[in-house]
Amino acid sequence: MKYQFSFQKVLDVKEKEKELAEQEYGSIRLQQLEVQEKIEGFKNSKEQILKQYDQVNLKKVSDFLHLQEEVDYINQQLKNLENHSHELHQEVEKKQQVLIDKTKEAKIWNQWKAKSLEAFQKRLIQEEQALMDEMAVLRYFRKV
């Protein structure tokens, strides 16, 4: 007799939901890392421009204005990216919680399946033992 978990379809759905949650979490986490890299890149660019301020002896006002425009642009980009990073951070936390919940659900269903299998095997052993006992009794009475 082969074991068949009666809620296997439910377990399969829970496993798929968990996998989907893992993929979504991984995707949003990757986006967050990409934004962090962009932020670091803009910060490095800003540092380079500020070094130019210090190193170069600019005599024209237009050169100073040009560097100031670059700094303003980078500051604006940094502000936008940091806002986006904050939003992504909140989304990552939500996706992480969903993943934790889905993992718990799948684990519960897997544990239930394991317990169900154990009960099935125990019942099978008991039925086999009962059959063996019955055969022994029949043999005994045939000899008598």
C-alpha positions as CSV (number, residue, x, y, z in Angstrom):
1,M,0.0,0.0,0.0
2,K,1.4,3.3,-1.0
3,Y,1.1,6.5,1.1
4,Q,-0.9,9.4,-0.3
5,F,-1.0,12.6,1.6
6,S,-4.6,13.8,1.3
7,F,-3.6,17.5,1.2
8,Q,-0.7,17.2,-1.2
9,K,-2.2,19.8,-3.6
10,V,-2.5,22.3,-0.7
11,L,1.1,21.6,0.2
12,D,2.2,22.1,-3.4
13,V,0.4,25.4,-3.5
14,K,2.1,26.5,-0.2
15,E,5.5,25.5,-1.6
16,K,4.9,27.5,-4.8
17,E,3.8,30.5,-2.7
18,K,7.0,30.2,-0.7
19,E,9.1,30.0,-3.9
20,L,7.3,33.1,-5.3
21,A,7.9,35.0,-2.1
22,E,11.6,34.1,-2.3
23,Q,11.8,35.3,-5.9
24,E,10.0,38.6,-5.0
25,Y,12.2,39.1,-2.0
26,G,15.4,38.5,-4.0
27,S,14.2,40.8,-6.8
28,I,13.4,43.7,-4.5
29,R,16.7,43.1,-2.5
30,L,18.6,43.2,-5.8
31,Q,16.9,46.5,-6.7
32,Q,17.9,47.9,-3.3
33,L,21.5,46.9,-3.8
34,E,21.6,48.6,-7.2
35,V,20.2,51.8,-5.8
36,Q,22.8,51.7,-3.0
37,E,25.5,51.3,-5.7
38,K,24.2,54.3,-7.5
39,I,24.1,56.4,-4.3
40,E,27.7,55.4,-3.7
41,G,28.7,56.4,-7.2
42,F,27.0,59.8,-6.9
43,K,28.7,60.3,-3.5
44,N,32.1,59.6,-5.1
45,S,31.3,62.0,-8.0
46,K,30.4,64.7,-5.5
47,E,33.7,64.1,-3.6
48,Q,35.6,64.4,-6.9
49,I,33.9,67.7,-7.7
50,L,34.6,69.1,-4.3
51,K,38.2,68.1,-4.6
52,Q,38.3,70.1,-7.9
53,Y,36.9,73.0,-5.9
54,D,39.9,72.8,-3.6
55,Q,42.6,71.9,-6.1
56,V,41.9,74.1,-9.0
57,N,42.6,77.7,-8.9
58,L,39.6,78.9,-10.9
59,K,39.6,82.5,-11.9
60,K,36.4,82.7,-13.7
61,V,33.0,82.9,-12.1
62,S,31.5,80.7,-14.8
63,D,33.9,77.8,-13.8
64,F,32.6,78.1,-10.2
65,L,29.0,78.2,-11.4
66,H,29.5,75.2,-13.5
67,L,31.0,73.2,-10.6
68,Q,28.1,74.4,-8.4
69,E,25.6,73.3,-10.9
70,E,27.2,69.8,-11.0
71,V,27.1,69.7,-7.2
72,D,23.4,70.8,-7.2
73,Y,22.6,68.1,-9.8
74,I,24.4,65.4,-7.8
75,N,22.7,66.5,-4.6
76,Q,19.3,66.3,-6.3
77,Q,20.1,62.9,-7.7
78,L,21.3,61.7,-4.3
79,K,18.1,63.0,-2.6
80,N,15.9,61.2,-5.2
81,L,17.9,58.0,-4.9
82,E,17.8,58.1,-1.1
83,N,14.0,58.5,-1.2
84,H,13.8,55.6,-3.5
85,S,16.2,53.6,-1.3
86,H,13.9,54.3,1.7
87,E,10.9,53.1,-0.2
88,L,12.7,50.0,-1.3
89,H,13.8,49.4,2.2
90,Q,10.2,49.4,3.4
91,E,9.3,47.1,0.5
92,V,12.1,44.7,1.4
93,E,10.9,44.6,4.9
94,K,7.3,43.8,3.7
95,K,8.6,41.1,1.3
96,Q,10.8,39.6,4.0
97,Q,7.8,39.3,6.3
98,V,5.7,37.7,3.6
99,L,8.6,35.3,3.0
100,I,8.8,34.4,6.6
101,D,5.1,33.8,6.8
102,K,5.0,31.7,3.7
103,T,8.0,29.7,4.9
104,K,6.2,29.0,8.2
105,E,3.1,27.9,6.4
106,A,5.0,25.5,4.2
107,K,6.9,24.2,7.2
108,I,3.7,23.5,9.1
109,W,2.2,21.7,6.1
110,N,5.4,19.6,5.7
111,Q,5.4,18.7,9.3
112,W,1.7,17.7,9.0
113,K,2.7,15.5,6.0
114,A,5.5,13.9,8.0
115,K,3.3,13.2,11.0
116,S,0.6,11.8,8.6
117,L,3.2,9.5,7.0
118,E,4.4,8.4,10.4
119,A,0.8,7.6,11.5
120,F,0.3,5.7,8.2
121,Q,3.4,3.6,8.7
122,K,2.5,2.9,12.3
123,R,-1.0,1.8,11.2
124,L,0.5,-0.3,8.4
125,I,2.8,-2.1,10.9
126,Q,-0.1,-2.7,13.3
127,E,-2.2,-4.2,10.5
128,E,0.7,-6.4,9.4
129,Q,1.2,-7.5,13.0
130,A,-2.5,-8.3,13.3
131,L,-2.3,-10.3,10.1
132,M,0.7,-12.2,11.4
133,D,-1.0,-12.9,14.7
134,E,-4.1,-14.2,12.9
135,M,-1.9,-16.5,10.7
136,A,-0.1,-17.8,13.8
137,V,-3.5,-18.6,15.6
138,L,-4.8,-20.4,12.4
139,R,-1.6,-22.5,12.2
140,Y,-1.8,-23.4,15.9
141,F,-5.5,-24.6,15.6
142,R,-4.7,-26.6,12.4
143,K,-2.0,-28.6,14.4
144,V,-4.4,-29.2,17.3
